[in-house]
């Protein structure tokens, strides 16, 4: 189920294009711990399981995450950006000394992803 | 202050401007000749160059480890334990030096590295030296003529990938049991904090036979991944972030080898009504326990980042708790009176501050802190965040997601049942804290919490000999206990018949 809005800055789109040229098709996995991060992997690297859900696309690149984290995302506008410094784990942009980062702007006016209407963050869970 | 510290250190040990890998007892340049610049979070400025290794370097380290693994595995336990103790002694003799390097590399206050990180790391070597000496196999008498002997045997060569929040302590948590158990190790430190362990190799590198302990630096995808995927490791141990943990497990499945994982947390710290029965030493200790979220700048998997306070004492308790948190001294990590230092990276700082904003947007109230601490002098560009208390409810993101910073989210509860339901309403299950003067309540509550460690009337103690590890999405396996030897050993069973008689089947 798609998030309400998941977009990328020009810097993130450019970096994705560059990495795509080097590594082929990619996947962005939103990951929970150590502060929320977004990890960029070759498309087939992470074996997806029952908890993973497709939540959007940046261009052709799918964005996925573990479903049990998703309730905290449905009233947020998600923007994927690039920041300086080494990122997380085995994310493939690490050697560039930059990393994908993720910002969320909460917007209670967004429709709930289930399509059941407006929902404020306080009504979650 | 930084330059002064480096000058002081370089009188005691060679501080290299450039660190190669430590492989087979030697300093070995990365095959591709690439390096990256290591910044200190204290000032955000470079302190040294570090090998940017690739799969080729991992292979070299594995060659070195495989060359010596049979010899090390056969070395008498008494001798292995002696060498572990020697490492501990050497570290103890150089405590201040190691503590200073760790503070420069990670940004944590020297008070903590001197009093906690390094002394705990030292004790870890001694603990596993002792465990190894005391370890026994077993004998089972199947019948009068048939005996099962059980021997412990090392796995061989193991891979270990460690995080940046306690670089040397996490290294020693993993190295001591693996090496004690007779294994050789290839370790990949975190690229954020690659220096202190290399200084440690300069100190202790000649104690163990060459090849037993190898350290290869580099980025996760270039050096960590080829280690985790390698056909020549018999086990992989990892501490870090969730998706990387999943990948580690996946790679382990491709080679059918075991893995142990220590992942995230969102640990509850629960204060029952009787905590405030008296304004005494115990109450003071509980207030310190509340403030423990600021330890190590909150960059701890077990950070007590959710505080649950009984509604009847909430106002009284929080008034005192806020004062306690406001008295935390933030400053230069090398100043011995500093209680909270710098976050490990700019990114980490940005993430923490964005969580405060998210919290506010969801209706959480900032009770204290909430902003970047802009310190003067050479710390101007360092990554400092004020210790922060947010008040809200457990469904908010700041109660559910690991922030990894000096931020605690506080809420009230009115009954034991409610406290338990809030405590367990999380993806994680690493740490937790229970504060009550009632022993029976502490026992029942502690048993009901879904977490691997329940600190009871204490928090953030990490002694060797108390098992540490996670329930739920916090990981698999335990550390800091003699059971760790089992995580690094095979069981060999010899089933022996002393009967001369055929079974009679054929």
Interface residues (C-beta under 8 A of the other chain):
Chain A: X29 X31 X32 X33 X34 X35 X36 X37 X39 X41 X45 X46 X47 X66 X68 X69 X72 X83 X84 X85 X86 X87 X88 X89 X90 X91 X92 X94 X95 X97 X99 X101 X103 X104 X106 X121 X122 X124 X125
Chain B: X36 X52 X191 X192 X219 X220 X221 X222 X224 X225 X240 X241 X242 X243 X244 X246 X247 X250 X263 X264 X265 X301 X345 X346 X347 X348 X350 X351 X352 X354 X355 X358 X361 X362 X363 X395 X396 X397 X400 X401 X402 X403 X404 X405 X427 X428 X473
